[in-house]
Amino acid sequence: MKKELTKREKTRQMTILSMFIAIVAVLGLVPNGLGGTLGFIKIAPTLEASIIHIPVLIGAALLGRKFGIYLGLAFGVISNIAAFIYSSPLFYYPWVAILPRFIFGLLIYDVTMFFVKITKNKLIGTGISFFVMTLLHTLMVLTMMLTSYSMVFGSGNIIEDFIPYVTLLFVLNVPWASLIEMTIAAIVGGIIVVRLAKYLSYSENSAYSEEISNEDNY
């Protein structure tokens, strides 16, 4: 049974939520000097990996489903704003920039708890969850982005534009970038969540800690 949080603990949760939203905003909006934002790591001349979703994963796993929704929506809105600032027409549309991120934020906590309970290991379970959720996020965004690609660059017919769209994704090394993103999220995100959960559990402020307080293997 969940313990009722005190007013102080609720205030602290909101503070932590605000911190994660601020991190997402910085990664999504602040330029990196290479034509993108700080949320993209340049790996090769034509290969970039995004890390903007990692604070969303961490915050949702630590704070719970409701806060995951807030973080997912913030992620989507920030991505939508960045699209207009940096002239990325494929993300002008809310169903491309916001809807997948809302679903992403909604699912993170439950998927993380599922894998942690199955593996009985916080670090491994969280890492697997973040890998899977990053893959799901990528698939949702790319699927919805087909519609904007068709409207902006294609013929307006999704079926006709499917092959050119998939070809473009491979030309831009999107599959490789996605694999790197999944790996980074699993390793970095998993380690950070486990360490932060130990700290936050002192005030019983972490939904993650409450759910798996009896599973101390990591």
Secondary structure by P-SEA (a helix, b strand, c coil): ccccccaaaaaaaaaaaaaaaaaaaaacccccccccccccccccccbbbbccaaaaaaaaacccaaaaaaaaaaaaaaaaaaaaaaccccccccccccaaaaaaaacaaaaaaaaaaaaccaaaaaaaaaaaaaaaaaaaaaaaaaaaaaacccccccccaaaaaaaaaaaaaaaaaaaaaaaaaaaaaaaaaaaaaaaacccccccccccccccccc
